[in-house]
Amino acid sequence: MAAHAQQASGNFEWKRVSETPILAPRGSGWESAGTFNPAVVMRDGKFVMLYRAQDGSGTSRLGYAESGDGIHFTRRAEPVLTPEAPYEKDGGVEDPRIVKIGATYYLTYTGYNKKDAQLCLATSRDLAHWERKGVILPAYRGNWNKAWTKSGAILTTKIRGEYWMYWLGTAADKTDQMGLSRSKDLIHWTEATHEPVLPRRAGKFDSRVVEPGPPPILTDTGIVLIYNGADEKLVYRTGIAVFDREDPSKLLYRSETPVFAPELEWEKTGQVPNVVFVEGMVRHRDRWLLYYGAADKFVGVAEAQEIQSIK
């Protein structure tokens, strides 16, 4: 195990910023059943959150909220992305991740039509108006994936002239594991490995699900990827993986134990019990703010202090 990778995990100590949810369901409409799994980016000095909102029938849309301090958010009354395309109908648009490359924001999300879930892409200049680019990783295709595709986490810096994306697929044993694809234009993606780049581990916190969290960050010592792992009881906890900065498929380090887990009552009780699912990460002053969905119902925020190996 590389010393720098040990440092990346060992010093990445998390603590909750708020003991209560920073976003919760409200009203009787489009965000009445759940508000969870947020993406967060900085724009013009403000925190902008796109979050998954679910109505009483289980259809998901993406809501928009802004904050000056990263903790207290003001929501817009209407969603900014609603299910319209055939691959989104009835099920909805789910689980966003956002990166900014040049002047454009790239949004990866899951399109779900109550039959299939597939990894999709949309682009925007203002985070409020989105242009769909369609399904970028179709379900039931791939070198090892046998079912749905989800959770695209894009590295914003090119390596060897290409962009790289970690994502979730389902292996032949019906467990969800992590894949890796590459692209020259962010629209057309080619699978980079013949097996999962981050496979499940029997007997550990990630024995059943290994799913990318926020977009990975490139550091002097490697590509740091926060990921969400679930065990056989589908308890979701958080891990960290570090990949080689010259080869995004080469794993340098992986958490033996989780760095974050459901502890509070609202993280244990909700639409899906015992879930913390990290999806947003923002560097703010001397700390990282980490935004997570809790029990598929709420949004929470944790923090990690500045460390040398994550810049």
C-alpha positions, 0 to 999 in steps of 0.5 A: 500500500502506498504511503500517500494513499494511507495518508489520503484515507487516514487523515480524511476524518469526517464529522457531521456539520448538522445533526438534523437534515439540511433538506427534507420533504415538503408539501404534497407535490413533487418533493413530498416523499423524499429529497435526497442524493444531492450534487453540489457545486460552487457558482458565483460564490454560492453553493448550488445543489441539485437534489433528487426529489420524489413525489408520492407515486415514486416519480423523481425530479431534480430540484434546485437550491442555493446557499451562501454558507453551504448549510442553509439552502433556499429551494426553488418552487419548481424542479429544473429537470423533469422526466420527459424522454422515453427513458425517463417516463414515469420513473424519473430523473435520479441521482445527479452528479455535476462537473464543470468543464470549460464554461459548461456544466455536465450532469450525469443522472439515472434515467428510469422508466419503471422498466430500465435504469440507464446512465444519462447526460445533460449539459447547461451553462447556468445549472437551471436550463438543461439540454439532454444528450441522451443515454451514454451507457445503455443498460444490458451492455458492456464487457461485464455489465448485465443489467442497469447502469447508474452513477457516472462520476467524471474526472474533469482533467484529461489523462492521456488525452481523454476524459474518464468516468467511473460508473455502476453496473451489475455483474453476472452474480447480480451484485453491483460493482464499479466500471470505468469508461473513457471519452474524447468528447464526454458524449461517446464513451468506451469501456476501459476494462474487461472486469469491474475496476473496483469489485465487491469484497466478500465479507466487507462493508462493500460486499453487495454494492460498490457505487461511485460517489461525487466526481473524483478529484485529481491530486498530486498523488492519485485520483481520489474517489469517494464511493458508496458501499453496501453489504448483504443487508444493504446497509450503505456506508462510505469508502475511499479509493485512490487510483493512479494519476496516469492510469485511472484503472490502477488501484493504489488504495482502498478503505478496509473499513468505512469512513462514514456510516448511518448513525442518526435516527433520520439516517436509519429510518426513511424510504430505505433504512440505514443509508448514507449515500454521498454524492456531492463534495465541495472544497470551502475554505479549509475544509471539504463539505460532503453532501449525502442522501440519508435513508432515501428521504433527507439530505445531510452534510458532513465535513473533512478538514484540509489535508495535504494529499487532497488539494 
